[in-house]
Amino acid sequence: MDLKKIDAPLTTTTYNRNIIDAPTDNIYEAISVISRRAEQINSEIKKELIEKLEEFATYNDSLEEVFENKEQIEVSKFYEKLPKPHALAVQEWLDDKIYHRNTEDDNQDN
């Protein structure tokens, strides 16, 4: 996932409920799908951040020496400025980039 190309709001935004629930005709189902996607995005971002910060990790037993690593600070600031996972998920939902299906409909067909 390329986080620089996503055009999600950085602040709280009010959305039209009818637009959010249009693909499912059920606001609760739409919110459920969006929340699951937000959890996936959050774990992806966390994994990516940990991998990048591991590059700067120094392992020493002494607590007296604290190193200030400017690259590590820049990486942390980049991730702090990103839109929140729920905002990214809502933007993906509105852009119709989230695939979803109702498994209850699949079971009724059989």
N, C-alpha and C positions, 0 to 999 in steps of 0.2 A: 504494500500500500504506500503510495506516494503522498505523504502528508502535506507537502508544499503545494500540491495542485488542488486540494479540496477547498471549496469556497463555502465553508460553514461559518456561521456568526460566532464571534468571540464573546458576545454578551447574551443575556436572556432575550429571547424573541417570542412574541405571541404568534401562533399559527392559527389559521382557520381550521376548525375541527372537521369541517366537511372535506377539506383537501386531505387531511391526515387519514381519515377513515374511508376515503373513496375506493382504494383498491380492495378493501376487505368488507366494506359495508358494516363494520363493527369497530368502534373506537377502541374497545378493550383488546381485541385481537391485534389491531394495528400497533397499539402501545406495547403489547407483549412481543411482537416481532421486532420492533425498534429497540426494546430493552435488551433482548437477546443479542442483537447485533452490536449494541453499545458495549456489552460485556466482552464480545469477541474483539472489538476494536481496542478496548482497554487492555486486554491481555496481550494483544499484538504490540501496542505501544510500550507497555511495561517490559516485554521481552526484548524489544529493540533497544530501549533505554539501558537496560541492564547489560546487554552485550556491548554497547558503546562505552559505558562507564567501566566495564571490566578491563578495557584497554589501559585505563589510567590507574588501575588499582595497584597500590604498593602494600606489600605485606611486611610489617615490622612489629616487633613486640613492644616497642617503646611508644608510650603515649605522649612523650615530651616533644617529639618532632612532628609537627603538622605542616604538610606541604600544601601550598596553594597552587593548584594547577589551573591555569587560565583556560586551556582547552576543555577541561572537564566542566568548568563553570559555564563556558559558552554552550556546551551540549545541554547542560541542565536548563539554562535559560531558554534555549530553543524549544525544549519540550514543555516548559512552563507556559510559553506563549501560545502553544497550540490550542485550537478549540477543544472543548471537552468531548469525551467519547459520545455522550448522548447527543450533542449538537452535530457531530459527524454522522451518527446513525440517522438522525432525523433528515439531514441533508441528503444522504444516500436514499432514504425512503422517498423523499419528494422527487428525486431525480430518477426514480424507478430503477435503482441499481441493486436492490435487495430482492433476491428470489425467495418467495414463500409459497407454501401450499397448505391446504387444510387437509390433514390426514383423516379427519372424520368423513370428509367427502369421498376419499379413496376407499375407506372401509364400507361405505354404503353402496358403492358400485359393485362390490363383490357379492 
